Amino acid sequence: MTAFVRIGGVAHHVAVDGSGPVCVLAAGLGLSWFDWDPVVPLLAPHRTLVRFDRPGHGLSAPAAEEPTVAGEAHRIAALLDALGLHEPVTVVGHSIAGFHAEAFARLHPGRAAALVLVDSSVEERPRPSRTTAGSRALAAVLGAAGVPAALGPAVRRLAVRSDPTPTALIRRVYGTSRVLRGALLENARYGAVAAGLLAQRERHPLPPGLPVTVLAAPDGSARWERRQRALARRLGARYEAAGPSGHLVMRDRPDAVARVVLRAGQVAE
């Protein structure tokens, strides 16, 4: 099922597949619901999968306000409410959405059954966020010049190697000024969102006994592996490395993602 649900006055695109316990799949900055496609056939026989596009991403409408980590956590809860899904869920966050997923577990502890962080962003000392005015102005200039339509799909193809997504869908999403604005806005707010999560960690502990898994893609980077292992220790999480894999683990190693999600769910049950 694909649909649009209104949250905070903004139309959010959502796809729901499969059956069983609910699992929310949240993609990283600039990505779309279809980036989870390789994982769906592996999990849908066992889980009800909820994929959604944040404002300015995929097919969702532009953002009405600047993103915050609490706002993104509440967005997940509101999305589940709009779909009539009130049971505890496994929430899976990739890259920057790892911040959102962790914040959801902290701010909505009764609704979290398990937490899976897929090559999550890690910021021990977040830098102050840049003003969003510059990002908005840049997006407006590039949009007026027709850059998204001319180059957006090509940039997507360069960023995601061997992408099987149909060309027409890539153009529909990445040929728009809306998605360019959404990506630039999230990027400009990255430091503030990271700092917001550190503050939430001080105020809101994770639910006792919550199964947490950090699935990393070190890809030969010892520094990145150390940071991912440190994240796992801080959260009391199980650490696993998905290799060989690039940052888009759900595309490079969907089997690894499916394995940790199903294991986390079994532990939660």
Phi, psi and omega per residue, in radians:
M1 nan 2.311 2.991
T2 -2.090 2.508 -3.078
A3 -2.777 3.047 3.002
F4 -2.119 2.269 3.088
V5 -2.138 2.536 -3.081
R6 -1.656 2.179 3.086
I7 -2.264 2.094 -3.114
G8 1.039 0.541 3.130
G9 1.423 0.015 -3.106
V10 -1.904 2.316 3.107
A11 -1.332 2.094 3.131
H12 -1.882 2.265 3.059
H13 -1.434 2.330 -3.109
V14 -2.439 2.527 3.056
A15 -2.180 2.316 3.137
V16 -2.161 2.225 -3.119
D17 -2.379 2.742 2.974
G18 1.448 -2.910 -3.134
S19 -2.669 2.773 -3.136
G20 1.932 -2.873 3.121
P21 -0.955 2.587 -3.013
V22 -1.456 2.421 3.098
C23 -2.340 2.143 3.112
V24 -1.672 2.263 3.127
L25 -1.962 1.965 -3.091
A26 -1.959 2.134 -3.039
A27 -1.556 2.873 -3.097
G28 -1.354 -3.110 -3.076
L29 -1.020 2.257 3.082
G30 1.386 -0.021 -3.118
L31 -1.696 3.025 -3.029
S32 -2.286 2.996 -3.108
W33 -0.992 -0.595 -3.053
F34 -1.304 -0.131 3.070
D35 -1.220 -0.236 3.042
W36 -1.591 0.014 -3.051
D37 -0.891 -0.758 -3.110
P38 -1.097 -0.405 -3.107
V39 -1.459 -0.478 -2.995
V40 -0.992 -0.888 -3.109
P41 -1.125 -0.381 3.134
L42 -1.417 -0.492 -3.061
L43 -1.842 -0.490 -3.029
A44 -1.015 -0.564 3.081
P45 -1.156 -0.287 -3.034
H46 -2.081 -0.311 -3.033
R47 -2.419 2.596 2.912
T48 -1.478 1.993 -3.021
L49 -1.731 2.205 3.104
V50 -1.974 1.977 3.062
R51 -1.985 2.443 -3.101
F52 -2.556 2.780 3.077
D53 -1.845 2.182 3.030
R54 -1.155 2.808 3.136
P55 -0.911 2.345 -3.122
G56 1.404 0.045 3.109
H57 -2.052 2.713 3.078
G58 0.931 -2.127 -3.140
L59 -1.894 0.121 -3.136
S60 -1.319 2.738 3.122
A61 -1.224 2.864 3.123
P62 -1.073 2.748 3.141
A63 -1.182 2.459 3.072
A64 -1.542 -0.362 -3.139
E65 -2.631 2.916 -3.093
E66 -1.264 2.492 -3.099
P67 -1.242 2.509 2.985
T68 -2.294 2.819 -3.104
V69 -1.203 -0.655 3.094
A70 -1.162 -0.716 3.129
G71 -1.065 -0.669 3.129
E72 -1.240 -0.622 3.065
A73 -1.111 -0.789 3.136
H74 -1.186 -0.505 3.097
R75 -1.077 -0.743 3.125
I76 -1.089 -0.771 3.130
A77 -1.099 -0.751 -3.130
A78 -1.155 -0.635 3.099
L79 -1.093 -0.789 3.117
L80 -1.092 -0.708 3.102
D81 -1.072 -0.760 -3.122
A82 -1.103 -0.508 3.126
L83 -1.557 -0.039 -3.128
G84 1.280 0.474 -3.125
L85 -1.885 1.855 -3.019
H86 -1.992 -0.034 3.136
E87 -1.353 2.786 3.050
P88 -1.053 2.494 -3.020
V89 -2.173 2.716 2.889
T90 -1.494 2.175 -3.138
V91 -1.969 2.218 -3.058
V92 -2.023 2.107 -3.117
G93 -2.089 2.247 3.113
H94 -1.822 2.354 3.058
S95 0.993 -2.187 -3.111
I96 -1.083 -0.472 3.113
A97 -1.213 -0.197 2.970
G98 -1.088 -0.653 3.032
F99 -1.033 -0.806 -3.080
H100 -1.133 -0.752 -3.102
A101 -1.126 -0.766 3.128
E102 -1.121 -0.714 3.125
A103 -1.125 -0.637 3.083
F104 -1.042 -0.790 -3.132
A105 -1.122 -0.557 -3.129
R106 -1.395 -0.675 -3.047
L107 -1.584 -0.316 3.106
H108 -2.288 1.044 -2.999
P109 -1.039 -0.555 -3.140
G110 -1.283 -0.177 -3.094
R111 -1.850 -0.009 -3.110
A112 -1.786 2.114 3.078
A113 -1.666 -0.574 3.132
A114 -2.841 2.746 -3.115
L115 -2.254 2.223 3.105
V116 -2.197 2.145 3.137
L117 -1.902 2.016 -3.041
V118 -1.776 1.839 -3.076
D119 0.757 0.898 -3.031
S120 -1.148 2.616 2.952
S121 -1.052 2.551 3.120
V122 -2.376 2.191 3.103
E123 -2.400 1.852 3.103
E124 -1.372 -0.563 3.129
R125 -2.382 1.421 -3.078
P126 -1.057 2.431 3.027
R127 -1.387 2.626 3.092
P128 -1.018 2.478 -3.140
S129 -1.215 2.546 2.991
R130 -1.267 2.721 3.066
T131 -1.105 2.533 -3.141
T132 -1.417 -0.194 -3.115
A133 -1.055 -0.723 3.133
G134 -1.123 -0.712 3.128
S135 -1.142 -0.707 3.122
R136 -1.134 -0.734 -3.141
A137 -1.137 -0.743 3.125
L138 -1.080 -0.779 3.131
A139 -1.065 -0.682 -3.137
A140 -1.147 -0.747 -3.140
V141 -1.143 -0.809 -3.126
L142 -1.147 -0.683 3.122
G143 -1.116 -0.766 3.139
A144 -1.120 -0.519 3.140
A145 -1.461 -0.061 3.124
G146 1.355 0.288 -3.095
V147 -1.112 -0.773 -3.131
P148 -0.999 -0.785 -3.134
A149 -1.150 -0.632 -3.083
A150 -1.378 -0.681 -2.987
L151 -2.082 -0.339 -3.070
G152 -0.927 -0.912 3.135
P153 -1.064 -0.655 -3.135
A154 -1.170 -0.694 3.109
V155 -1.109 -0.718 3.080
R156 -1.032 -0.789 -3.123
R157 -1.102 -0.625 3.111
L158 -1.232 -0.638 -3.079
A159 -1.307 -0.591 -3.097
V160 -1.989 1.775 -3.094
R161 -1.223 2.539 3.089
S162 0.885 0.804 -3.095
D163 -1.371 2.039 -3.132
P164 -1.453 -0.027 -3.106
T165 -1.057 2.327 3.139
P166 -0.955 2.449 -3.111
T167 -0.993 -0.704 -3.119
A168 -1.075 -0.660 3.130
L169 -1.236 -0.694 3.090
I170 -1.049 -0.751 3.125
R171 -1.147 -0.694 -3.108
R172 -1.083 -0.633 -3.097
V173 -1.579 -0.967 -2.956
Y174 -1.574 -0.025 3.041
G175 -1.610 0.241 -3.057
T176 -1.922 2.571 3.021
S177 -1.178 -0.504 -3.120
R178 -1.022 -0.814 -3.118
V179 -1.248 -0.631 3.055
L180 -1.053 -0.807 3.124
R181 -1.077 -0.720 -3.128
G182 -1.087 -0.762 -3.129
A183 -1.178 -0.744 3.135
L184 -1.143 -0.653 3.131
L185 -1.153 -0.817 3.123
E186 -1.095 -0.676 3.140
N187 -1.133 -0.718 3.133
A188 -1.140 -0.524 -3.091
R189 -1.656 0.088 -3.041
Y190 -0.978 -0.855 -3.101
G191 -1.083 -0.699 3.140
A192 -1.169 -0.674 3.125
V193 -1.167 -0.742 3.107
A194 -1.088 -0.763 3.120
A195 -1.129 -0.637 3.109
G196 -1.083 -0.653 3.115
L197 -1.173 -0.721 3.109
L198 -1.034 -0.682 3.103
A199 -1.156 -0.689 3.117
Q200 -1.126 -0.603 3.117
R201 -1.099 -0.575 3.126
E202 -1.270 -0.538 -2.999
R203 -1.756 -0.513 -2.988
H204 -2.292 1.789 3.117
P205 -1.197 2.735 3.006
L206 -1.163 2.650 3.117
P207 -1.028 2.386 3.119
P208 -0.985 2.320 3.078
G209 1.372 0.085 3.140
L210 -1.137 2.185 3.066
P211 -1.215 2.157 -3.134
V212 -2.212 2.318 3.104
T213 -2.223 2.332 2.990
V214 -1.853 1.964 3.110
L215 -1.852 1.911 -3.010
A216 -1.900 2.769 3.043
A217 -2.156 1.371 -3.082
P218 -1.066 -0.592 3.090
D219 0.819 0.778 3.081
G220 1.479 -0.005 -3.136
S221 -1.682 1.860 -3.140
A222 -1.123 -0.625 -3.129
R223 -1.143 -0.778 -3.142
W224 -1.135 -0.665 3.115
E225 -1.126 -0.714 3.108
R226 -1.069 -0.711 -3.125
R227 -1.200 -0.670 3.115
Q228 -1.202 -0.682 3.079
R229 -1.150 -0.667 3.098
A230 -1.115 -0.680 3.077
L231 -1.069 -0.766 3.134
A232 -1.076 -0.746 3.122
R233 -1.109 -0.748 -3.109
R234 -1.078 -0.615 -3.092
L235 -1.644 -0.003 -3.064
G236 1.105 0.676 -2.996
A237 -1.782 2.790 2.955
R238 -1.349 2.352 3.131
Y239 -1.872 2.338 3.028
E240 -2.411 2.555 3.069
A241 -1.864 2.295 3.093
A242 -1.774 1.859 -3.127
G243 -2.462 2.639 -0.116
P244 -1.332 2.432 -3.125
S245 -2.827 2.540 2.939
G246 -1.516 -2.901 -3.088
H247 -1.107 -0.561 -3.127
L248 -1.476 1.254 -3.040
V249 -1.045 -0.642 -3.106
M250 -1.127 -0.376 3.069
R251 -1.628 -0.716 -3.095
D252 -1.357 -0.638 -3.101
R253 -2.406 1.114 3.126
P254 -1.046 -0.486 3.123
D255 -1.133 -0.659 3.134
A256 -1.191 -0.717 3.114
V257 -1.096 -0.814 -3.126
A258 -1.076 -0.691 -3.107
R259 -1.099 -0.815 -3.092
V260 -1.246 -0.575 3.109
V261 -1.139 -0.798 -3.118
L262 -1.177 -0.669 3.113
R263 -1.140 -0.745 3.128
A264 -1.071 -0.711 3.124
G265 -1.125 -0.673 3.122
Q266 -1.148 -0.695 3.113
V267 -1.125 -0.721 -3.115
A268 -1.119 -0.628 -3.134
E269 -1.273 nan nan
